[in-house]
Each structure stands twice: as structure tokens, then as C-alpha cells.
Amino acid sequence: MSKNNTGEIQLVMAYIRPDKLTDVKKALAETGAPSLTVTNVSGRGSQPAKKSQYRGEEYTVDLHEKVKVECVVADIPAEDVVSAIESGAHTGEPGDGKVFVLPVEAATQIRTGKTGPDAV
């Protein structure tokens, strides 16, 4: 990641706990992240599986509810976005999530036809 996003478009993608979404949104707003997309997902990682009962039947829950947050940036450093997500999502417990940064080859804004960093 570069210190200054010199025209690079990057996708910051994070998987976090659903209850930390509000804190992450506040942290991203303070950073100046322009927009984000949120999707409800399920997954497993370092969190242990849990045994539960439903109508007398025991079952194992090994896929945990998560929220996927995506933020495409061009004019603010991706590492600032990563730091904001980290600070908003951190609990110190297993299952806090992960953040990934990927390069974006191209972007086009459908309404205006703008391309590249101008589309972001």
C-alpha cells in the first residue's frame, strides 16, 4: 500500500462482527471514506464452534454470522481506511475479523460515464 493513493484505486474489504458495524461506520466517516457496501455473510475462522439445541436436537454451529464491509478508495490512503476499520471492529476476542486490500484495475461510474479514480 502506498502512503498516498496517487491515483491508485484500491478495494478495502473487511469481515467483522455484526455488532461492531456501527462503530466501523463512525470510524470510516471520521476518516473521510466516501462510501461503503455492507453484506451479511457467514463464515468460520479462529472462533470455536458452538453446540446448541433446537427442539431437543443438538447441533453444532461452526459458521458464524459476519458482516462484509467493502470500501473503494482512490483519493485517501487505503491504510487509513484499514486503521479505521481496525479501531472500530476491535474487541480483542477471537472472531474480530480480517481486513484485505486489493488493487482495482478499472472503475466506471454508470450514471456519468466517469472512469478511473474520478469514478470513485
Buried (B, 14 or more C-beta within 10 A) or exposed (E): BEEEBEEBBBBBBBBBBEEBBEBBBEBBEEBEBEEBEBEEEEBEEEBEEEEEEEEEEEEEEEEBEBBBBBBBBBBBBBBBBBBBBBBBBBEEEEBBBBBEBEEBEEBEEEEEEEEBBBBB
